Amino acid sequence: MSSPPSPRAFVLDQLLDDHARVPAVLGRDATDVITPDRTLRDAALALLVLPGPGETELVTRLLAALREFTDPDHPGFRELLDVTGAPHPVGDVRTPSAQALAGWALHRAGTLLDDGALVTEGRTLVLHVADELLAHDWPARLDRSWSTVLDGASPLEEAALAVLAADAVTEGATDFLDRAAHHLQRYPHGDGVWACLTPRGTPDTLHGHRTRASALAALAWTALYERGHDGAADLARRALLHVQAHHGHTGAHGYWDRSDADSVVRVDPVAALHGRPDSPFPAKLVADHALLALAARRAAGLGTGGEADVRLKALDEESTAELERYADPLAGGVFHGQGSWFSTPVDPTVPLARHVMVPPRSAGSFAVGNTTYVPFHGKHAQTQLLAVAALGDRAPAVRTAPPLTERPAAEPFDNDLGHVTSAPLTEDRVDLPGYLDWLRSTASGLGYGLTPYRSPLGLRSDRTAQTFSVLHVVSDLMALGEPVPDVPGKLAGVFATQNRDGGFGEQPSLPSETFTTYCAVLTAVVLGGADHPAFDREGCVAFLRSCQHPEGGFGNAPGFPGDAWHSHLATLTLVALDARPERTDDLVAYLVNCQNDDGGYGNQPGSPSDTFATFRVVGALIALGLRPPHAERTVSWLQNLQTEAGGFRYRDGGPESFVGSYHAIATLYVLGALPTDIEACKQWIAIRQSADGGFSRTPGGPSETTDEGFIAVQALHMLEGKLNRSWAVMMT
């Protein structure tokens, strides 16, 4: 296939409009604008990284787009414009880093245009930002007039960007840079660097450590070292090596965006609800990797760190590789990142192509009931521009499918979803009537929500209808021999979520995903709606096929990196529609290469085995009519993961996991085996039923979602040998 455009070419061709304005977030390309609003930060960054010497016309257009943010009444710029160009009231603030970037951008434009007045204007704004930071003790945000502190915390990012801007627009020693160097000494501790100080000047331990802040601080310290601050080089190395040591994604690639005060990557609801606004879930952000690459490159280039420089060069290579891995090989541009569902608070286990529970009005976010999420297959302007800074005009290499060295034997699959169970469940340790009451209470309009609760506190989901939950509820009702109420209405609700590209979203108008398309299509198929007049079947098949990555696996959206999880969901959906992937051999090669010597499978080739990925690969191969290779070894590995309590560790040496146990049980079942201790496994599941009838991942905990209920009901049927094998393969 042809190479995708370089990040710079994508920005020039797809991100900038005719007036060089920068929308905050795109979907696949310029025809799919997710967030048309414009930010000062993006406009300034575009002027800093895109034009080079001699590109006068581009500089002029970008400068005009930046000028649209001008505040006629106060120094500096407004920070948010509507798609029409009207200023948003929430943009009438002064964020030091955004204003410093704008001043730096003016200075660069003046340099490129040989315009002394513009150079002076840019330098004046940067120095004004510096004066206000010193006058107000390094605040996070001021009001429009620069007179009132709106947020008295001191994020490391604000100080670091001010240093970089001041370094760029001034020559020789400056009082601000000297005082900034002293201020930055307040952030390092141990082997790490705090991301923020409280308004009292103490470490913000809830905010912990942030990859982005550490990378920007490293760039600032590198600049200070080059200006004669000798100790700054060691501080730059410390910030970056802490990320390398503590933020790495276990068993995969790249670095998480954060760690807590103890340098542990974990889900932290307390920090999210009581600290600075943020999602409780860590994420891998591609923009962070661009900054890591830039910072590691510059710090290693100082050449005085010995072994540390070797590690920094490796960090640069790792970050650049991850940046390229998330480049879209089909349409160009760079995706936002990758998330994960956490089996325990510290164990990222299941790949997610969404960042959930982000603060309301985050760029590119969508609201679903009482929560919000950002699809990671969006293309944020800031990510594209930082990718340009890190990669230049180089087109990313396109990865191809691995060789199929061991073709699995054929094993016909009947795909019979006409029945669910062979007999009713006899398990008497579970309150099935109570669970059914709980399950029915999740009804919401034409669908079902994740819980029966209308407006819960904490991190609990509400009962807003979601495609994901409809699949679970319908599957459990059918498994328990209960009628599904108002099937025509359920089908109408499902097909209302299909988009013009053929895929399905979580709710009407939300972006298409492989994940939500699977949920919608399988729900429709088992309810008899495969030939529903509202279903664009051909469009759906085309959307799914477009999600196959050149590496062979499927991602959550066209061009998005593939993995075993989404390859499985796409495969099952196509099989349910009597279709196949366009490149089946490449898919099989990708899946087979996920297997490890222990018999289990990782989520990507080379990743360590876990029960989640093992079920996904095994199920996909079976649905394709193939016998998973070395199945007896897979069965043995899974059975050895069972604990004395009855549940399963999700990987060797890992903790017990409720969802991971379901994947282990289901894999054994579809391979014709069962756990070694069936009774202990049943009891392990039963004690997780909550007082309201739902199920929790932990004994005695509050009920969680219809996902946990689905796990309990389907797994108990499998443990009694009563679930239709095809159902176990296809409905998950």
Residue pairs with C-beta under 8 A, 6 or more apart in sequence:
1 329
1 398
1 550
3 395
3 396
3 397
3 398
4 10
4 327
4 328
4 329
4 330
4 331
4 332
4 395
4 396
4 398
5 13
5 332
5 395
6 332
6 391
6 392
6 393
6 394
6 395
6 396
7 327
7 332
7 333
7 334
7 384
7 387
7 388
7 391
7 393
7 396
8 50
8 388
8 392
8 393
9 332
9 393
9 395
10 332
10 333
10 334
10 384
11 46
11 50
11 384
11 385
11 388
12 50
13 30
13 332
14 26
14 29
14 30
14 331
14 332
14 333
15 22
15 23
15 26
15 30
15 333
15 379
15 381
15 384
16 22
16 46
16 61
17 23
17 30
19 61
19 64
19 65
20 46
20 58
20 61
20 62
20 64
20 65
21 38
21 43
21 65
21 68
22 38
22 39
22 42
22 43
22 46
22 65
22 381
23 33
23 35
23 36
23 37
23 38
23 83
23 381
24 34
24 35
24 36
24 37
24 38
24 39
24 42
24 363
24 364
24 380
24 381
25 33
25 34
25 35
25 363
25 364
25 378
25 379
25 380
25 381
26 32
26 33
26 34
26 333
26 378
26 379
26 381
27 33
27 34
27 377
27 378
27 379
27 511
28 328
28 331
28 333
28 379
28 557
28 558
28 559
29 331
29 332
29 333
34 364
34 378
34 511
35 363
35 364
36 83
37 80
37 81
37 82
37 83
37 88
38 69
38 80
38 81
38 83
39 79
39 80
39 81
39 98
39 363
39 381
40 66
40 69
40 77
40 78
40 79
40 80
40 91
40 98
40 99
40 101
40 102
41 79
41 97
41 98
41 101
41 382
42 381
42 382
42 385
43 62
43 65
43 66
43 68
43 69
43 102
43 105
44 66
44 98
44 101
44 102
44 104
44 105
45 101
45 105
45 381
45 382
45 385
45 386
46 62
46 65
46 381
46 385
47 59
47 62
47 63
47 66
47 105
47 106
47 108
47 109
48 101
48 104
48 105
48 108
48 389
49 385
49 386
49 388
49 389
50 58
50 62
50 385
50 388
51 58
51 59
51 62
51 112
52 112
53 112
55 112
56 112
56 113
59 109
59 112
59 113
60 113
62 109
63 106
63 109
63 113
63 118
66 77
66 102
66 105
66 106
66 109
68 81
68 85
69 77
69 78
69 79
69 81
69 87
69 102
70 77
70 78
71 77
71 78
71 92
71 144
73 144
74 144
74 145
74 146
75 125
75 128
75 146
76 94
76 99
76 102
76 125
76 128
76 129
76 146
77 98
77 99
77 102
78 87
78 88
78 91
78 92
79 91
79 92
79 93
79 94
79 95
79 98
80 87
80 88
80 90
80 91
81 87
81 88
81 91
82 88
92 143
92 144
93 141
93 142
93 143
93 144
93 150
94 132
94 141
94 142
94 143
94 144
94 146
95 140
95 141
95 158
96 129
96 132
96 133
96 139
96 140
96 141
96 142
96 158
96 161
96 162
97 157
97 158
97 161
97 162
99 125
99 128
99 129
100 125
100 126
100 129
100 130
100 161
100 162
100 164
100 165
100 166
101 161
101 165
102 125
103 122
103 123
103 124
103 125
103 126
103 128
103 129
103 165
103 169
104 122
104 126
104 164
104 165
104 168
104 169
105 122
106 118
106 119
106 121
106 122
106 125
107 118
107 119
107 121
107 122
107 123
107 126
107 168
107 169
108 122
108 168
109 115
109 118
109 122
110 116
110 117
110 118
110 119
110 120
110 121
110 122
111 119
119 169
122 169
123 169
123 170
126 162
126 165
126 166
126 168
126 169
126 170
127 166
127 169
127 170
127 176
128 146
129 162
129 165
130 162
130 166
130 176
130 180
131 176
132 142
132 146
133 139
133 158
133 159
133 162
134 176
134 179
136 142
136 149
137 152
137 154
137 201
138 154
138 158
138 159
138 183
138 197
139 149
139 150
139 151
139 152
139 153
139 154
139 158
140 150
140 151
140 152
140 153
140 154
140 155
140 158
140 196
141 149
141 150
141 151
142 148
142 149
142 150
143 150
152 199
153 196
153 197
153 198
153 199
153 204
153 276
154 196
154 197
154 198
154 199
154 201
155 195
155 196
155 197
155 213
156 184
156 187
156 193
156 194
156 195
156 196
156 210
156 213
156 214
156 216
156 217
157 195
157 210
157 212
157 213
157 216
157 217
159 180
159 183
159 184
159 217
159 220
160 184
160 213
160 216
160 217
160 219
160 220
161 216
161 220
162 176
162 180
163 177
163 180
163 181
163 184
163 220
163 223
163 224
164 216
164 219
164 220
164 223
166 174
166 176
166 177
166 180
167 177
167 220
167 223
167 224
167 227
170 177
173 227
173 228
177 224
177 227
180 220
180 224
181 224
181 229
181 232
184 217
184 220
184 221
184 224
184 235
185 235
186 197
186 201
187 193
187 194
187 195
187 197
187 203
187 217
188 194
188 235
188 238
188 239
189 203
190 263
191 238
191 241
191 242
191 245
191 263
192 209
192 214
192 238
192 239
192 242
192 246
192 259
192 263
193 209
193 213
193 214
193 217
193 235
193 238
193 239
193 242
194 203
194 204
194 205
194 207
194 208
194 209
195 204
195 207
195 208
195 209
195 210
195 213
195 214
195 258
196 203
196 204
196 207
196 213
196 276
197 203
197 204
198 204
203 261
204 275
204 276
205 261
206 261
206 268
206 270
206 271
206 274
206 275
206 276
207 271
207 275
207 276
208 258
208 259
208 260
208 261
208 263
208 268
208 271
209 242
209 243
209 246
209 247
209 258
209 259
209 260
209 261
209 263
210 257
210 258
211 243
211 247
211 255
211 256
211 257
211 258
211 285
211 288
211 291
211 292
212 257
212 285
212 287
212 288
212 291
214 239
214 240
214 242
214 243
215 239
215 240
215 243
215 288
215 291
215 292
215 294
215 295
216 291
216 295
217 235
217 236
217 239
218 235
218 236
218 237
218 239
218 240
218 295
218 296
218 298
218 299
219 236
219 291
219 294
219 295
219 298
221 229
221 232
221 233
221 235
221 236
221 239
222 232
222 233
222 236
222 295
222 298
222 299
222 302
224 232
225 232
225 233
225 236
225 302
226 302
233 299
233 302
233 304
233 305
234 305
236 295
236 298
236 299
236 302
237 299
237 305
237 308
237 312
239 295
240 292
240 295
240 296
240 299
240 312
240 315
241 308
241 311
241 312
241 315
242 263
243 255
243 292
243 315
244 255
244 311
244 314
244 315
245 263
246 259
246 263
246 264
246 265
247 255
247 256
247 257
247 258
247 259
247 265
248 254
248 255
248 256
249 255
249 256
249 284
249 348
250 348
251 602
251 603
251 607
251 608
251 610
252 603
252 604
252 607
253 318
253 321
253 322
253 325
254 284
254 289
254 318
254 319
254 322
254 325
254 338
255 284
255 288
255 289
255 292
255 318
255 319
255 322
256 265
256 282
256 283
256 284
256 348
257 282
257 283
257 284
257 285
257 288
258 265
258 282
259 265
259 266
259 282
260 266
260 268
260 271
264 346
265 282
265 346
265 348
266 282
266 342
266 345
266 346
267 280
267 281
267 282
267 342
267 345
267 346
268 280
268 345
269 280
269 458
269 459
271 278
271 280
272 278
272 279
272 280
272 357
272 459
273 280
273 458
273 459
277 359
278 358
278 359
279 355
279 356
279 357
279 358
279 359
280 357
280 459
281 339
281 340
281 342
281 355
281 356
281 357
282 340
282 348
283 337
283 338
283 339
283 340
283 355
283 376
284 322
284 337
284 338
284 339
285 336
285 337
285 383
286 322
286 323
286 326
286 334
286 335
286 336
286 337
286 383
286 387
287 336
287 337
287 380
287 382
287 383
287 386
287 387
288 337
289 319
289 320
289 322
289 323
289 390
290 319
290 323
290 383
290 386
290 387
290 389
290 390
290 391
291 386
291 390
292 315
292 316
292 319
293 315
293 316
293 319
293 320
293 323
293 390
294 386
294 389
294 390
296 312
296 313
296 315
296 316
296 319
297 316
299 305
299 309
299 312
300 309
300 312
300 313
300 316
302 309
303 309
305 312
319 390
320 390
320 391
323 334
323 387
323 390
323 391
324 391
324 396
324 397
325 399
325 561
326 334
326 335
326 337
326 338
326 561
327 333
327 334
327 335
327 387
327 396
328 334
328 335
328 379
328 558
328 559
328 560
329 396
329 398
329 399
329 549
329 550
329 559
330 546
330 558
330 559
331 558
331 559
333 379
333 384
334 379
334 383
334 384
334 387
335 376
335 377
335 378
335 379
335 383
335 559
335 560
335 561
336 355
336 364
336 374
336 375
336 376
336 377
336 378
336 379
336 380
336 383
337 355
337 376
338 351
338 352
338 353
338 376
338 561
339 351
339 352
339 353
339 354
339 355
339 356
339 376
340 348
340 349
340 350
340 351
340 352
341 348
341 349
341 350
341 352
341 659
342 348
342 349
343 349
343 350
343 650
343 654
343 655
343 657
343 658
343 659
343 660
344 655
344 657
347 650
347 654
347 655
347 657
349 610
349 612
349 650
349 657
349 659
349 660
350 565
350 612
350 659
351 563
351 565
351 566
351 603
352 376
353 375
353 376
353 377
353 513
353 515
353 555
353 556
353 557
353 560
353 566
354 373
354 374
354 375
354 376
354 513
355 373
355 374
355 376
356 371
356 372
356 373
357 371
357 372
357 373
357 459
358 365
358 372
358 373
358 374
359 372
360 367
360 372
362 372
362 374
363 374
363 380
364 374
364 375
364 378
364 380
365 372
365 373
365 374
366 372
366 373
366 374
366 375
366 506
366 510
366 511
368 464
368 466
368 506
368 507
368 510
369 449
369 461
369 462
369 463
369 464
369 466
370 455
370 456
370 461
370 462
370 464
371 461
375 511
375 513
375 557
376 556
376 560
377 511
377 513
377 555
377 556
377 557
377 559
377 560
378 511
398 550
399 549
399 550
399 551
400 550
400 551
401 550
401 551
401 552
401 583
401 585
401 586
401 589
401 590
402 551
402 552
402 589
402 590
402 593
402 605
403 589
404 585
404 588
404 589
404 592
405 592
406 592
406 629
407 588
408 588
408 592
408 621
408 626
408 627
408 628
408 629
409 626
409 627
410 625
410 626
410 627
411 622
411 625
411 626
411 627
412 625
413 575
413 622
413 623
413 624
413 625
413 726
413 729
414 726
415 575
415 576
415 623
415 726
415 730
416 724
416 726
417 525
417 526
417 576
417 724
417 726
417 727
417 730
417 731
419 724
419 727
420 475
420 478
420 479
420 723
420 724
420 727
421 479
421 481
421 717
421 722
421 723
421 724
422 721
422 722
422 723
422 724
423 722
424 480
424 481
424 722
425 432
425 480
425 713
425 716
425 717
425 720
425 722
426 720
427 682
427 686
427 716
427 720
429 682
429 683
429 686
430 685
430 686
430 689
430 712
430 716
431 689
431 693
432 480
434 689
434 692
434 693
435 689
435 693
435 694
435 695
435 709
435 712
435 713
436 480
436 482
436 693
437 693
438 452
438 692
438 693
438 694
438 703
438 709
439 473
439 476
439 477
439 693
439 694
439 706
439 709
441 452
441 463
442 448
442 449
442 450
442 451
442 452
442 463
442 469
442 473
442 706
443 463
443 485
444 463
444 464
444 465
445 465
445 493
446 465
446 486
446 489
446 490
446 492
446 493
446 496
447 465
447 466
447 467
447 469
447 470
447 490
447 493
447 494
448 463
448 465
448 466
448 469
448 470
448 472
448 473
448 474
448 706
449 461
449 462
449 463
449 464
449 465
449 466
449 469
449 706
450 461
450 462
450 463
450 466
450 468
450 469
450 705
450 706
450 707
451 460
451 461
451 462
451 463
451 694
451 703
451 704
451 705
451 706
452 463
452 692
452 694
453 460
453 461
453 462
453 463
454 462
454 463
455 462
456 462
460 702
460 704
461 705
464 507
465 493
465 507
466 506
466 507
467 494
467 497
467 504
467 505
467 506
467 507
467 516
467 519
467 520
467 523
468 506
468 515
468 516
468 519
468 707
469 705
469 706
469 707
470 490
470 493
470 494
470 519
470 520
470 523
471 519
471 520
471 522
471 523
471 731
472 705
472 706
472 707
472 709
472 710
473 706
474 484
474 490
474 523
474 526
474 527
475 526
475 710
475 714
475 731
476 706
476 709
476 710
476 713
476 714
477 483
477 484
478 484
478 526
479 713
479 714
479 717
479 723
479 727
480 713
484 490
484 527
487 527
487 528
487 529
490 523
490 527
491 524
491 527
491 529
491 532
491 534
492 534
494 504
494 520
494 523
494 524
494 529
495 520
495 524
495 529
495 532
495 534
495 535
496 508
497 504
497 505
497 506
497 507
497 508
497 510
497 516
497 520
498 504
498 520
498 534
498 535
498 536
498 539
498 540
499 505
499 509
499 511
499 512
500 539
501 512
501 539
501 543
502 512
502 536
502 538
502 539
502 540
502 541
502 542
502 543
502 544
503 512
503 513
503 514
503 516
503 517
503 540
503 543
503 544
504 512
504 513
504 516
504 517
504 519
504 520
504 521
504 540
505 511
505 512
505 513
505 516
506 513
506 516
510 516
511 557
512 543
512 557
513 556
513 557
514 544
514 547
514 554
514 555
514 556
514 557
514 566
514 569
514 570
514 573
515 556
515 566
515 569
517 540
517 543
517 544
517 569
517 573
518 569
518 570
518 572
518 573
521 540
521 573
521 576
521 577
522 572
522 573
522 576
522 730
522 731
524 530
524 532
524 535
525 576
525 577
526 731
529 535
530 537
530 576
530 577
531 537
537 577
540 573
540 577
541 574
541 577
541 579
543 558
544 554
544 570
544 573
544 574
544 579
545 574
545 581
545 582
546 558
547 554
547 555
547 556
547 557
547 558
547 560
547 566
547 570
548 554
548 562
548 570
548 581
548 582
548 583
548 586
548 587
549 555
549 559
549 560
549 561
549 562
551 561
551 562
551 586
551 590
552 562
552 583
552 586
552 587
552 588
552 589
552 590
552 591
553 562
553 563
553 564
553 566
553 567
553 587
553 590
553 591
553 604
554 562
554 566
554 567
554 569
554 570
554 571
554 581
554 587
555 561
555 562
555 563
555 566
556 566
560 566
562 590
562 604
563 603
563 604
563 613
564 591
564 594
564 601
564 602
564 603
564 604
564 613
564 616
564 617
564 620
565 603
565 612
565 613
565 616
567 587
567 590
567 591
567 616
567 617
567 620
568 615
568 616
568 617
568 619
568 620
570 581
571 581
571 587
571 620
571 623
571 624
572 619
572 620
572 623
572 729
572 730
572 732
574 580
574 581
575 623
575 624
575 730
576 730
580 624
581 587
584 624
587 620
587 624
588 621
588 624
588 626
590 605
591 601
591 617
591 620
591 621
592 621
592 629
593 605
594 601
594 602
594 603
594 604
594 605
594 607
594 613
594 617
595 601
595 617
595 629
595 630
596 602
596 608
596 609
598 609
598 633
598 637
598 652
599 609
599 630
599 632
599 633
599 634
599 635
599 636
599 637
600 609
600 610
600 611
600 613
600 614
600 634
600 637
600 638
600 651
601 609
601 610
601 613
601 614
601 616
601 617
601 618
601 634
602 608
602 609
602 610
602 613
603 610
603 612
603 613
603 616
607 613
608 651
608 652
609 637
609 651
609 652
610 650
610 651
610 654
610 660
611 638
611 641
611 648
611 650
611 651
611 657
611 660
611 661
611 663
611 664
611 667
612 650
612 659
612 660
612 663
614 634
614 637
614 638
614 663
614 664
614 667
615 663
615 664
615 666
615 667
615 732
616 663
617 628
618 628
618 631
618 634
618 667
618 670
618 671
619 666
619 667
619 670
619 729
619 732
621 627
621 628
622 628
622 670
622 729
623 729
623 730
628 634
628 671
631 671
634 667
634 671
635 668
635 671
635 673
638 648
638 664
638 667
638 668
638 673
639 668
639 673
639 675
639 676
641 648
641 649
641 650
641 651
641 652
641 664
642 648
642 664
642 675
642 676
642 677
642 680
642 681
643 649
643 656
644 680
645 656
645 680
645 684
646 675
646 677
646 679
646 680
646 681
646 682
646 683
646 684
646 685
647 656
647 657
647 658
647 661
647 681
647 684
647 685
648 656
648 657
648 660
648 661
648 664
648 665
648 675
649 655
649 656
649 657
649 660
650 656
650 657
650 659
650 660
650 661
650 663
650 664
651 660
654 660
657 697
658 688
658 697
658 698
658 708
658 711
659 697
659 707
659 708
659 711
661 681
661 684
661 685
661 711
661 715
662 711
662 714
662 715
664 675
665 674
665 675
665 681
665 715
665 718
665 719
666 714
666 715
666 718
666 728
666 732
668 674
668 675
669 718
669 723
669 725
669 728
670 725
670 728
670 729
674 718
674 719
674 721
675 681
675 719
678 719
681 715
681 719
682 716
682 719
685 711
685 712
685 715
685 716
686 712
687 699
688 695
688 696
688 697
688 698
688 699
688 701
688 708
688 712
689 695
689 696
689 712
690 696
690 701
690 702
690 703
692 702
692 703
693 703
694 703
694 704
694 705
694 708
694 709
695 703
695 704
695 708
695 709
695 711
695 712
696 702
696 703
696 704
696 708
697 704
697 708
703 709
714 723
714 728
714 731
714 732
717 723
718 728
